[in-house]
Amino acid sequence: MANRQLERIFQEAMEIEAESAKEAGTISYMARSMVMATLPHRAVKGSEFVRKNGAYTLSLLSPSNVGLPYGSLPRLLISWVTTEAVRTKERELILGDTLSEFMRELDIVPTGGRWGSITRLKNQMKRLFASSVRATFDDGDSFAVGSVNIVDAANLWWDPKDPKQTTMWKSSLLLGEKFFREIIDSPVPIDMRALKALRQSPMALDIYTFLTYRMSYLSKPTVIPWESLQAQMGAEFSPTSEGARNFKKKFLMHLKRVKLIYNELDVNDQKAGLLLKPSRTHVLKLK
């Protein structure tokens, strides 16, 4: 299975290298707040999830009867939402006439049953759109806090048992005002082909979007301590020396896959952390 995934990633990397995102029409965007501190990689207990990035802390909150979003699907959804908002400049987003049509935009084949793609997507949409985000900044001297609703309203009228059926009312989202303003003012450009190639691993998605963003403004070599990367992307690993080793091993494994897609990325494993050297960002911001 791992070899087949690597072969697929390598093939898609060749296609990405042959044609830029602008030429291919695959420029997409990610919300910057979700790049700086990421969503859960797998199911977690409780209704709050915390990720840290230096003085920045992101707390994801969800109703206890719904649960927190996790995995690759919410990341693909956030990218779709951000891209549509940037494209339309509208807070209200129309999701398509049918569930099949919307899933096609995410490059997901509709399958039924308890573990099918329709059930999993519906579940993660509920979790994500019911969530709110609290961001805090605390460097010991200064403190700031703000709360953001990803959506103010979500109306999903599709029939999961008949994904090709059109409905009387169009399924739609009304984005939260603050979230909408953030993604309009400072979206992170990415290549949707890269997300699709790496979507089997939420950590690989996080590494790709984070390094694409950092390289867009990095001006000199910088070492990011492994402890900081673990706080940002590895909250499920225990805060012990063994947990740190396991996180680093998994991070470097997925970094290899990211570098297949983003081949101009210049980063090196060092004992103190990950050394980032100024590199061409994977997708240039459109003027």
Buried (B, 14 or more C-beta within 10 A) or exposed (E): EEEEBEEEBEEBBEEBEEEBBEEBEBBBBBBBBBBBBBBBBEEBEEBEBBBBBBBBBBBBBBEEEBBBBBBBBBBBBBBBBBBBBBEEEEBBBEBBBBBBBBBEBBEBEBEEEEEBBBBBBBBBBBBBBBBBBBBBEEEEEEEEEEEBBBBBEBEBEBEBEEBEEBBEEEBBBBBBEBBBBBBBEEBBBBBBBBBBBBBBBBBBBBBBBBBBBBBBEBEEEEBBEBBBBBBBBBBBBEEEEEBBEBBBEBBEEBBEBBBBBBEEBBBEEEEEBBBBEBBEBBBEEEE
